[in-house]
Amino acid sequence: MQIRNVGYWAIPPKNDAFRTVENIHNHIFKYSRNKKGEPIAILSEGKLAHELGLTTATVKGKRLQDILLKSNEEDIMTIFNKPYQGMVVEIESAIGDRIFWTTLSPIYSDHEITEVVGTTLEITERKQMERQLLEAEELYRSLVEDTLVGVFIAYVEHPGFVYVNPRLAEIYGYTQDEMVKMTAADLVIPDQRAVIQTHQQRRLEGDLSSIRHQFRGLCKNQTIIDVEVLQKTTIYKGKPAVIGILQDVTDRKQAEELIRKSELLSVVGQMAAGVAHEIRNPLTSLKGFVQLLQAFPNGKAEYYQIMLSELDRIEFIISEFLVLAKPQVVIHQPRHIQRMLEQIVMLADTHAILHNVQIVTQFSSDLPMITCEEKQLKQVFLNLMKNAIESMPEGGVVTVTAKQDGDMLLIIFTDQGCGIPEESLEKLGEPFFTTKETGTGLGLMVSHKIIADHGGKIHVRSQMGKGTSFEVQLPMR
């Protein structure tokens, strides 16, 4: 029998009262000292004693050093002599893969320690569970500590952080100790702190849903970054808490903006011929009227009015192109959706004429204002309008509809083209997937991203040989 000592704990007695030992039926034993001061066995009973062959009949009167392992006799005997110093001793030991817990307690007679009683129980299963829990805890800690995204925990009722992982501290340039003394609002640019406070209020009111949002973060060195957060409510140490992950998406946002701009330039370039034609017509009119005015020294008032009207049209077309192409800061502001659609229809009208297409509008009379980034939404509408026009090489009608649908605003671009095969509908919006011979597929991908950033969705309905409808849903807020 091999016994491996794992460790012991000495507990001084208090007023001769010893702790109650549980599960003594596993093994209970008693020993005293002989005339030479050597511990000898007096009693050894219990289920475990019989299993190990250590019953009273086999060990009574034998020295403990003859019963226990010889190789570490000195250490073991030191432990078994501790109770004679007035201590309750606890030992964790092992036999093979089995682990045991032993308690040694002194017995007093006339204030003198005469015997020691011990109990042993097997704790193998408990230790295995503890080991598994420890391994799981280490695994989860490793996943959180070494992950490539920021992780944080904060109590719902308190604005400060309870925990931040090293990656989150690295993203913002702080130490972990510095960040647990901060609040979420401290990590956001001042203009967007109200959004953070709104989300915190939702949690206080009992909202348990997951929240995903993007904002601009403020680093320790005052650098501004784009971040994306996904958070949900949980329970941490018995209290409602928010656990979330944070990613630095600055590079991704910059790449998306480059794609958006390149696709915009592509759309503008393809419409350049129509725009040139559109501008040339009023210029021809202006040239003709100027020549006519040369024949009338006193001028003609009606000619001036027509010339001013043509100049206004040229100015509008150029200004719309500048709005689309000019770099601007993304700012969401209240805008009239009908006015935006009318401007896009006017801009696309010449492109439609070149393709023998008529544009028909159906706008509800009670269309509300929406909060949006006007330039980006115009890019989406222009792209969908252009796609609808080009889907009808033989000509036809594009219908633009705008109406309320519950708490959403619905804008629909419907064409009379050949339709889109059902197997292709699910792939629309993927980069580089297109149903056009010369397309890149980036236009719809950018459009989906812009609408998603506005809290909306794009749905496509199509019937082969009858046409296609692109439905843009935008929240009314």
Buried (B, 14 or more C-beta within 10 A) or exposed (E): EEBEBEEBEBEEBEEEEBEEBEBBEBBBBBBBBEEEEBBBBBBBBBEBBEEBEBBBEBBBEBBBBEBBBEEBEEEBBEBBBBBBEEBBBBBBBBBEEBBBBBBBBBBEEEEEBEBBBBBBBBBBEEBEEEEEEEEEEEEEEEEBEEBEBBBBBBBBEEBEBBBBBBBBBEBBEBEBEEBBEBBBBBBBEEEBBEBBBEBBEBBEEEEEEEBEBBBBBBBEEEEEBBBBBBBBBBEBEEEBBBBBBBBBBBEEBEEBEEBBBEBBEBBBEEBEEBBEEBBEBBEEBBEEBEEEBEEEEEEEEEBEEBBEEBBEBBEEBEEBBEBBBEEEEEEBEEBEBBEBBBBBBBBBBBBBBBBEBEBEEEBEEEBEBBBBBBBBBBBBBBBBBBBBBBBBEEEBBBBBBBBEEEEBBBBBBBBBBBBBEEEBBEEBBEEEBBBEEEBBBBBBBBBBBBBEBBEBBBEBBBEEEEBBBBBBBBBBB
